Amino acid sequence: MASTPDLRSNMKRVREDTTPKIEEIAADIHAPKLAAKPEKQLPSRAGKKNLVVPIDPPLHKTLKQQALHLDLTLERYVTSALEELARKNAIK
């Protein structure tokens, strides 16, 4: 009569089957990291830098409405405002 495996032996077998071996872990640690593939970039954004600034929601809404009123994208509207600010405050 064959005996049925008990819970302890089943748990041990599952743990042994799923636990990574030390050699696998060491290989992952010392493996050379692959460079991320560059994202496809629009030609109009080539050579440009992103500027991320946290702003309050009411200000965001105002800027978006002003850009819409001028028939501009928010990106173009803010870019032109920053260019004007840089010209105004240029170091002489």
Backbone torsions as a table, in degrees:
resi	resn	phi	psi	omega
1	MET	NA	124.9	-178.3
2	ALA	-80.1	135.2	178.7
3	SER	-86.9	149.4	178.5
4	THR	-87.3	142.8	-179.3
5	PRO	-67.4	143.3	179.1
6	ASP	-86.6	172.2	-176.0
7	LEU	-59.9	-41.3	-177.8
8	ARG	-60.6	-45.8	-178.8
9	SER	-68.7	-35.3	176.2
10	ASN	-64.3	-43.8	179.9
11	MET	-64.6	-40.0	179.4
12	LYS	-63.9	-42.1	179.6
13	ARG	-64.5	-43.2	179.5
14	VAL	-63.8	-44.4	-179.5
15	ARG	-61.8	-41.9	179.9
16	GLU	-67.0	-34.9	-178.7
17	ASP	-73.7	-30.8	-173.4
18	THR	-104.1	-17.3	-178.7
19	THR	-76.1	127.3	179.2
20	PRO	-68.3	144.6	179.3
21	LYS	-77.1	154.2	-177.9
22	ILE	-58.9	-34.0	179.4
23	GLU	-65.6	-38.9	178.7
24	GLU	-65.7	-41.9	179.9
25	ILE	-64.6	-44.6	179.7
26	ALA	-63.6	-38.4	179.4
27	ALA	-65.1	-38.7	178.4
28	ASP	-66.1	-39.5	-178.2
29	ILE	-66.9	-41.7	-174.3
30	HIS	-93.9	-0.1	179.5
31	ALA	-71.3	140.1	178.3
32	PRO	-65.3	139.6	179.9
33	LYS	-79.8	132.9	178.3
34	LEU	-80.7	138.2	178.2
35	ALA	-68.6	141.9	178.9
36	ALA	-69.7	144.3	178.2
37	LYS	-69.5	135.1	178.8
38	PRO	-65.4	140.8	179.4
39	GLU	-72.9	151.4	175.2
40	LYS	-68.7	130.4	-174.6
41	GLN	-119.6	140.0	176.8
42	LEU	-66.2	143.6	178.6
43	PRO	-58.1	-32.4	-179.4
44	SER	-70.1	-14.8	-179.8
45	ARG	-106.1	4.3	-179.4
46	ALA	-62.4	130.4	177.5
47	GLY	77.9	5.0	-178.8
48	LYS	-96.0	157.1	177.3
49	LYS	-110.4	146.8	175.0
50	ASN	-87.2	143.5	176.2
51	LEU	-123.6	117.7	-178.3
52	VAL	-112.4	121.6	-177.5
53	VAL	-131.9	125.6	176.4
54	PRO	-74.5	129.1	177.7
55	ILE	-131.8	158.2	179.7
56	ASP	-69.8	146.4	-179.7
57	PRO	-54.7	-39.8	178.9
58	PRO	-62.6	-38.7	177.8
59	LEU	-66.2	-41.0	178.2
60	HIS	-60.2	-43.5	179.9
61	LYS	-63.7	-42.6	178.8
62	THR	-62.0	-47.1	-179.8
63	LEU	-62.1	-41.5	-179.7
64	LYS	-64.2	-41.3	178.5
65	GLN	-65.9	-41.7	178.5
66	GLN	-64.2	-41.6	178.3
67	ALA	-63.6	-42.6	178.7
68	LEU	-62.3	-41.5	179.0
69	HIS	-61.6	-35.0	179.9
70	LEU	-90.1	4.3	-179.2
71	ASP	58.7	44.2	177.5
72	LEU	-122.9	158.7	170.2
73	THR	-76.4	157.5	177.8
74	LEU	-61.1	-37.4	178.6
75	GLU	-60.7	-47.8	-178.8
76	ARG	-67.2	-38.9	-180.0
77	TYR	-62.8	-47.6	-179.3
78	VAL	-68.5	-37.9	178.3
79	THR	-61.4	-45.4	180.0
80	SER	-65.9	-36.2	177.4
81	ALA	-65.7	-40.9	178.4
82	LEU	-67.9	-38.0	176.7
83	GLU	-62.6	-42.9	178.8
84	GLU	-64.5	-41.9	177.6
85	LEU	-62.2	-41.0	178.8
86	ALA	-65.6	-40.5	177.0
87	ARG	-64.3	-43.1	-177.8
88	LYS	-63.4	-38.6	-175.3
89	ASN	-103.6	23.0	-179.1
90	ALA	-60.4	139.0	177.7
91	ILE	-80.1	128.1	-177.1
92	LYS	-103.7	NA	NA
